[in-house]
């Protein structure tokens, strides 16, 4: 996790999606824009109540979500709040790690975004005992398993 992170949009794919429980608490009223987007080269795994993104080079691995642009005056506060929510720690050993990744918006435009990926211990557990969400879509998974 960079000490002085770039001001990038966030790629969200689970409870931070529009209409999901953490969007209201952490992003509502702070967004300058929200667009549908896809993260290629990662697999979505189910956790108890929330998902994890795990890098996966297998062909066709992708996660659907949203590219959220936060208003400049709310950015620092939002970034800090999301890092706390995701247990994203400076030592890189938290539940999630925040990484700069390339995503693609629904219209095909490339974008750079912060993505919260499963941290090292969680990723190792999921590689040993996978819980994949084949569609790569948290909302669809919730409808099918809710």
C-alpha positions as CSV (number, residue, x, y, z in Angstrom):
1,X,0.0,0.0,0.0
2,X,1.6,3.3,-1.1
3,X,2.4,5.8,1.6
4,X,1.0,8.7,-0.6
5,X,-1.5,7.0,-2.8
6,X,-2.5,8.4,-6.2
7,X,-6.0,9.8,-6.5
8,X,-7.6,7.0,-8.5
9,X,-11.2,5.8,-8.7
10,X,-12.1,2.6,-6.9
11,X,-13.2,-0.6,-8.6
12,X,-15.8,-2.1,-6.2
13,X,-17.3,-5.6,-6.7
14,X,-19.2,-6.5,-3.5
15,X,-20.8,-4.8,-0.5
16,X,-19.6,-1.4,-1.8
17,X,-21.6,-1.6,-5.0
18,X,-24.5,0.8,-5.4
19,X,-27.4,-0.4,-3.4
20,X,-25.4,-2.7,-1.2
21,X,-25.0,-2.2,2.5
22,X,-21.5,-0.6,2.6
23,X,-22.1,1.7,-0.3
24,X,-24.6,3.7,1.8
25,X,-22.2,3.9,4.7
26,X,-19.0,4.7,2.9
27,X,-19.7,6.0,-0.6
28,X,-23.2,7.6,-0.8
29,X,-23.0,11.3,-1.2
30,X,-19.2,11.2,-1.9
31,X,-19.3,10.0,-5.5
32,X,-18.7,12.1,-8.5
33,X,-19.5,9.2,-10.8
34,X,-20.3,5.5,-10.9
35,X,-19.8,3.4,-14.1
36,X,-20.2,-0.3,-14.7
37,X,-16.7,-1.9,-15.1
38,X,-14.9,-5.2,-15.3
39,X,-11.6,-6.4,-13.8
40,X,-9.9,-9.1,-16.0
41,X,-7.5,-11.6,-14.6
42,X,-9.1,-12.1,-11.2
43,X,-11.6,-14.6,-9.8
44,X,-14.4,-13.7,-7.3
45,X,-14.7,-15.9,-4.3
46,X,-17.5,-16.0,-1.7
47,X,-16.6,-15.2,1.9
48,X,-19.1,-15.2,4.7
49,X,-21.2,-12.2,3.8
50,X,-18.7,-10.6,1.4
51,X,-16.6,-11.5,-1.6
52,X,-12.9,-11.6,-2.3
53,X,-11.0,-10.9,-5.5
54,X,-8.0,-13.2,-6.1
55,X,-5.7,-12.7,-9.0
56,X,-6.2,-15.6,-11.5
57,X,-4.5,-15.7,-14.9
58,X,-6.8,-18.5,-16.2
59,X,-8.5,-17.4,-19.4
60,X,-11.9,-15.8,-18.9
61,X,-11.5,-14.9,-15.3
62,X,-13.2,-11.6,-14.7
63,X,-15.1,-9.8,-12.0
64,X,-18.0,-7.4,-12.8
65,X,-18.4,-4.3,-10.6
66,X,-18.4,-0.5,-10.7
67,X,-15.8,2.1,-11.2
68,X,-16.5,4.7,-8.4
69,X,-15.0,8.2,-8.7
70,X,-15.0,10.0,-5.4
71,X,-15.3,13.8,-5.2
72,X,-11.9,15.4,-4.5
73,X,-12.9,17.0,-1.2
74,X,-14.0,13.6,0.1
75,X,-11.2,11.6,-1.3
76,X,-8.7,11.4,1.6
77,X,-11.4,10.7,4.2
78,X,-13.0,8.0,1.9
79,X,-9.7,6.3,1.1
80,X,-8.9,6.1,4.9
81,X,-12.4,4.8,5.7
82,X,-12.2,2.1,2.9
83,X,-8.8,1.0,4.0
84,X,-10.1,0.5,7.6
85,X,-13.3,-1.3,6.3
86,X,-11.2,-3.7,4.3
87,X,-8.5,-4.2,7.0
88,X,-5.9,-2.9,4.4
89,X,-2.8,-2.5,6.5
90,X,0.5,-0.7,5.6
91,X,2.4,-4.0,6.1
92,X,0.4,-5.7,3.4
93,X,-0.8,-8.4,5.7
94,X,-4.4,-7.3,6.2
95,X,-7.6,-9.1,5.1
96,X,-7.4,-7.2,1.9
97,X,-4.6,-5.4,0.0
98,X,-5.2,-2.3,-2.1
99,X,-3.5,-2.5,-5.5
100,X,-3.5,-0.3,-8.6
101,X,-5.1,-2.3,-11.4
102,X,-6.3,-1.8,-14.9
103,X,-10.1,-2.2,-15.4
104,X,-12.4,-1.7,-18.4
105,X,-15.6,0.3,-18.3
106,X,-18.8,-1.0,-19.9
107,X,-18.1,1.0,-23.0
108,X,-14.7,-0.6,-23.3
109,X,-12.6,2.3,-22.1
110,X,-9.5,1.4,-20.1
111,X,-9.1,2.9,-16.6
112,X,-6.7,2.6,-13.7
113,X,-8.3,2.0,-10.3
114,X,-7.7,1.0,-6.7
115,X,-8.9,-2.6,-6.2
116,X,-9.1,-4.3,-2.9
117,X,-7.8,-7.9,-3.4
118,X,-7.7,-10.7,-0.9
119,X,-4.7,-10.3,1.4
120,X,-2.0,-13.0,1.5
121,X,-3.4,-15.3,4.1
122,X,-6.9,-15.1,2.7
123,X,-5.7,-15.6,-0.9
124,X,-3.7,-18.7,0.3
125,X,-6.8,-20.1,2.0
126,X,-8.9,-19.5,-1.1
127,X,-6.4,-21.1,-3.3
128,X,-6.3,-24.2,-1.0
129,X,-10.1,-24.3,-0.5
130,X,-11.7,-22.3,-3.4
131,X,-15.1,-20.8,-3.1
132,X,-15.5,-19.4,-6.6
133,X,-18.4,-17.4,-7.8
134,X,-18.4,-18.6,-11.4
135,X,-20.3,-15.6,-12.8
136,X,-17.8,-13.1,-11.3
137,X,-20.9,-11.1,-10.3
138,X,-21.6,-10.5,-6.6
139,X,-25.2,-9.3,-7.2
140,X,-26.1,-12.2,-9.3
141,X,-24.6,-14.6,-6.7
142,X,-26.7,-12.8,-4.0
143,X,-29.9,-13.3,-6.1
144,X,-29.1,-17.0,-6.7
145,X,-28.0,-17.7,-3.1
146,X,-29.9,-15.2,-1.0
